[in-house]
Amino acid sequence: MSTEPPPPSLTERRKAATQLDIAHAAAELFATRGPEATTAEEIARRAGVSLRTFYRYFRSKQDAVGPLLTVGADQWRALLAETPPGTALGPALRGAVEQSLATPDPQATEALLRTRGLLRAAAEDPALRAVWYRVNQESEELLVPVIARLTDGRRDPLDVRLVAAAATDAIRIALEIWSGTEAATEGPGSPADLAVRCLRRLLGGSATAEDEDDAAQQH
């Protein structure tokens, strides 16, 4: 019997699309005007929905950007989920980080620049920062079973939790540092470059070391 969840219904897809439209509108206004100068009414108007529809999906104007921030986290987990169990953990994590933060097309570049705008706005808005931290916390929790599957039972639950936390924080810290600079989306100082550096330091070489131990035992 398949354990995969059923595909979303048409209603669910429409709901997700509306939420993302609202998130895009909120992100644009926050980046250009700041959260304090932006109202929920203005976000709804920019998204082409009623204020009632806005509050059907979101409790506050800051909450509206949640779906947009979640997209990147979902992509990162999906890349790891596609990796065969037993794959060396260090290279798998680095590869997923680099791929999820790559900008091979204008859309990917725009998405990263939008995130930079949001993080800059969040620096002056505690409620918006809270949304950012919540999205990262939820991503970390969802990453735990992905890491457990990837390690194929070779690591204890504590180690799996620590790796999931380190991987999530590597991307979070990289994006936060990058948002405070004018560095490009690729090359030195880019999100991918910073995230890989963060990952290596946060893991302290443990992932690579255990990968090498496993390889040695197989020979």
N, C-alpha and C positions, 0 to 999 in steps of 0.2 A: 504494500500500500504506500502511495506517495505521501511524504511528509511536507511537501511544498505547499504553501498557502495558496488558495484559489486566486485567480487573477481578479483585480478590482473590477467592480461593476461599473456600468456607464455612469451611474449617479456618483459613485466614489471618484471616478476620474474627473467628472465635471467639478466636483467639490474641490479636489486637489488643484485643478487648473485655476479656479477662482481664487483660492487661497494664495497661489503663486503670483497671480496678477496683482493682488493686493500687496503682497510682499515686495514685488518689484516697484510698485508705486511708492510704498513707504520708504524703501531704500533710496530711491531717487530724491525724494523730498528731504529725508534726513541728511543725505550727503551734501545737498546744496543749501539747505536752510537751517539744518539742525533740528533735533527732536523737539526742543522747547518751542520753536517757532512754527511747528507743524501740528495741525489738528487732525483728529480722526476723520472729520468731515472732508478735509482736503485730500486725505489719502483715498477715501472712498470715491470722491469725485474723480481723482486722477485714474483710479482703477476702473471707473465706469460702473460702480455698484452703488446701491443705496447704503445709507448709514446703518440701517437695520441689518442688512446683509453683512456689513463689516463686523458688527458686534455679535452676529450669529457665530462667527468663526474666531474672533479674537477679543480678549478681555480689555486690552489696551492698545494704544498706537505702537508701543514698543514691541508688544507680542507679535505684531503683524510681520516682522522680518524673520520670525522663527523658521518658516518653511524655506526661505531662501538660504539661510545659514545651514539648514539641515541637508540640503542637496549635496554639498561637498562631502559631508560626513557619510552620507549614504553611498556616494561613489567610492569613497575610500574603503568602506567595509565590503562593498560588492567586489572590489578588486581582490581583496584578501580571501573572500569566500570562494572565489573561482580558483584559488590556488590549491593544488592537490595536497591532501594530508601527508605529513612526513617531509614536506619540502623544508629545506634549511630556513629557519625562522629569520635570521638576520637579513639575508638577501631578499626574502619575501616581503618583509616590512619595508626595507629601503625601496624596493621596486614599486610597491603600492604607493608609497609616499611620493616618489618622483612622478609616477604616472598620474596620480590624482591632482597634483599641483602643476602639471605641465600645461602649457598654453599653445597647443598645436594649431589653433584657429582663432579668429577674432572673437568668437563667442566665449571661448575659454579665457581669453585675455580680459574681456569685458567683465566676466564673472569675478575674477580676482580683483580687478580694480574697484568693482562695486563693494566687495568685501572690505577693501582698504578704506573706502569712504565710510562704511558702516562702523568700522573699528575706530576710526578717527572721531566720528560722532559719539561713539560710546564712551570715549575718554572723558567727556563732559556730562554724561547722562547715566547715573547709577542704574536706572530701570533698564536701559538698553544693554548695559554691561551684564545685568542679571540674566537677560535672555541669552546672551552669548555664552555665559558660564553654564546655564541650564542645558543648552544644546550640546556643549562639550561633555557634560556629565552624562547625559542620556546616550551620547555616542560611545562613551567609554563603557557603559553598562552593556550596550548592544554588541560591543566588540569582544567582550569576554568569551562568549561561546564560539565566536569565529576563531579566536586565538587557540582555544582549547581543541577545536577540531583540527586546526592546522598543525598543532604539535602532536596530534595523534596519540594523546595520552602519555606523552613522554615527560610532561612537567606537572608538578603538583598545583592545586588550585591557587595557592598563594602566589606562585611564580607567574601563573597565567594572569592573575589580576594585576600584578605589578607591570607586566609587559603591556597589557592593555592600557594601563594608566600612563605609562611612559610614551607609548605610541600616540595616544590622544594629546598629551601635553606637548609632545614634540611639534605637532602641527599647530596647536593653539599658540604656543610661544612664538613659533616662527612667523605666523601671520601677524601677531601683535607687534613683534619687533619690526617686521617689514612695513607695517602700516605707518610706522613713525618715520619712515625714510622715503626717499624718492627713487629707490632702486627699481629696476625694471622687473617684469614678471618672469624673466629668464636670466640665467647667468649668475655671476657672483652676487650674493646678497638677495637673491630672489627667494620666494617662499619655499620652493623645492630645495634650493641650496641650503637655506637655513634649517629647514625641517630635518634633512638628513644629518646635518651637524648636531642638531638637538637630539635626535634619536640615538646617535652614537654615544653622546655624553650621558644621556639619561639611562641608557641600558648598561653603560659602563663596560661594554664589550662582552657582557654575559651571554647575549644571544649568539654572537659569533663563536664564543668559547664552547658553548654546549653543542653548537652545530658541528664544530670540529671534533668534539668528543664522540658524538654519535657516528660521524663518518669513520673515525678510527675504529670504533667497535664493529663496524660492518665489514672491515677488511681483516 
